[in-house]
Amino acid sequence: MIADGRTKLWGDRFAIAATNVLVGLGLAFLIVPLLVAGLLAFDARDYLGPLPPPSLSLHWFEKLFSQDYVVAGLSTSLQIAILATLVNVVIGTAAAVGLDRGDFRGKGLIMAAFLSPLIVPAVVTGFALLLFLSKIGVINGFPRLLAGHIIITLPYALRATLASLVGRDKRLTEAALILGATERQAFWSVTLPLIRTGIVTGAVFTFAISMDDVAVSLFLTDPTTYTLPVALVSNMRASFDLTIAAAAVLLVGITAILIIVLERLVGFDRLIGQGMFR
């Protein structure tokens, strides 16, 4: 019995150690590339050399903002991401509420249709959208990009909102109806505050996926309207330099600053709620 207990103890210790190693490797896999990109972005050399750099400089950031092509791509990416986020918050919330409340034939098929962009390869989606939009006469790059980004990011907004709807206490909505509230009043006063965490989560994912997309955007751009990732890919093909690292650091920095400002001025408790049922 003592031997069996020791064997189980050593087995548990080995499992804990193996788990810690795997978690550490996963974190390193996520963080180390960001650290390397951050270090290269401040490299004072005019070429990609071995690490660590001999000196630091901001000249790659200066070169990044001196390229009108890249700045125009960043502007388009921000506009597309913001508009896609706003549209998908509305569509995703409405669709999630309808799917959660409804019990009708074909519900599973409708859910599969909403989530299909997660399964269909992005290249296929981009090519299909290019053909369809060209057939109906949409040749301008901005509406094509907006339509594509709405389609590929809608599943994230829908799934996040559905998760909040499943986890909410439905008795609270029923209590509001019993006390005399209408369906509309119960939704705005009870249901919406309970699921705002999922809505905000879906909005964040929508914005991030839209800013990062390359495969679909490559098919839907035109010579004057393109996103930042497309501009960076084009620059890589023409002349590879470390402005790409500078762009990566810039995006990470903007995200971090946005999080800090929201926390200081608004507070995440007020922004996304203080819990599922409070």
Long-range contacts (C-beta under 8 A, 24 or more apart in sequence): 34-248, 34-252, 37-245, 37-248, 37-249, 38-245, 38-248, 38-249, 38-252, 40-242, 40-245, 41-242, 41-245, 41-246, 41-248, 41-249, 43-242, 43-245, 47-241, 48-240, 48-241, 48-242, 60-241, 60-242, 60-243, 60-245, 60-246, 61-246, 61-250, 63-241, 63-243, 63-246, 64-243, 64-246, 64-247, 64-250, 67-235, 67-243, 69-231, 69-234, 69-235, 70-228, 70-231, 70-232, 70-235, 70-243, 70-247, 72-226, 72-231, 73-226, 73-227, 73-228, 73-229, 73-230, 73-231, 73-232, 74-228, 74-231, 74-247, 76-142, 76-145, 76-225, 76-226, 76-227, 76-228, 77-210, 77-211, 77-227, 77-228, 77-229, 78-211, 79-142, 80-142, 80-145, 80-146, 80-149, 80-210, 80-227, 81-149, 81-206, 81-207, 81-210, 81-211, 82-207, 83-146, 84-146, 84-149, 84-150, 84-153, 84-206, 84-207, 84-210, 85-153, 85-203, 85-206, 85-207, 85-210, 87-150, 88-150, 88-153, 88-154, 88-156, 88-157, 88-202, 88-203, 88-206, 89-157, 89-199, 89-202, 89-203, 89-206, 91-150, 91-154, 91-157, 91-158, 92-154, 92-157, 92-158, 92-160, 92-161, 92-199, 92-202, 92-206, 93-157, 93-161, 93-195, 93-199, 95-158, 96-158, 96-161, 96-162, 96-165, 96-195, 96-198, 97-161, 97-165, 97-187, 97-191, 99-162, 100-162, 100-165, 100-166, 114-154, 114-155, 114-158, 115-155, 115-158, 115-159, 116-155, 117-151, 117-152, 117-154, 117-155, 118-155, 121-215, 122-152, 122-213, 122-215, 122-216, 123-215, 123-219, 125-151, 125-152, 125-215, 125-216, 126-215, 126-216, 126-217, 126-218, 126-219, 126-220, 127-219, 129-216, 129-219, 129-220, 130-219, 130-220, 133-220, 139-222, 140-222, 140-225, 141-220, 141-221, 141-222, 141-224, 141-225, 141-226, 142-225, 144-220, 144-221, 144-222, 145-217, 145-220, 145-221, 145-225, 145-227, 147-220, 148-213, 148-216, 148-217, 148-219, 148-220, 149-210, 149-213, 149-216, 149-217, 152-209, 152-210, 152-213, 152-216, 153-205, 153-206, 153-209, 153-210, 154-206, 156-202, 156-205, 156-206, 156-209, 157-199, 157-202, 157-203, 157-205, 157-206, 158-202, 159-202, 160-198, 160-199, 160-201, 160-202, 160-205, 161-195, 161-198, 161-199, 161-202, 162-198, 163-198, 164-194, 164-195, 164-196, 164-197, 164-198, 164-199, 164-201, 164-276, 165-191, 165-195, 165-198, 167-276, 168-194, 168-195, 168-276, 168-277, 169-194, 169-276, 169-277, 172-277, 193-273, 194-273, 194-276, 194-277, 196-272, 196-273, 197-272, 197-273, 197-276, 200-271, 200-272, 201-272, 211-251
